[in-house]
């Protein structure tokens, strides 16, 4: 067997495979984190609007102050 200076015993091939796996996992984890953040934002928005609707329903309707002597709106 002769010595081949370009052959590294499969280390480069293994490194490429591991880099690909790491890249895929990082992509998946970023996507998962984005989904969690998005879900959290949606939940907070729903809570806000539900609370706001509840406050508006429990408060009596306000009457507009009549402007004495003002011309009627068109």
Protein Blocks (a to p, Z undefined) as FASTA:
>chain_A
ZZdfkbgghmmmmmmmmmmmmmmmmmmmmmmmmmmmmmmmmmmmmmmmmmmmmmmmmpcc
ddddddehiacdZZ
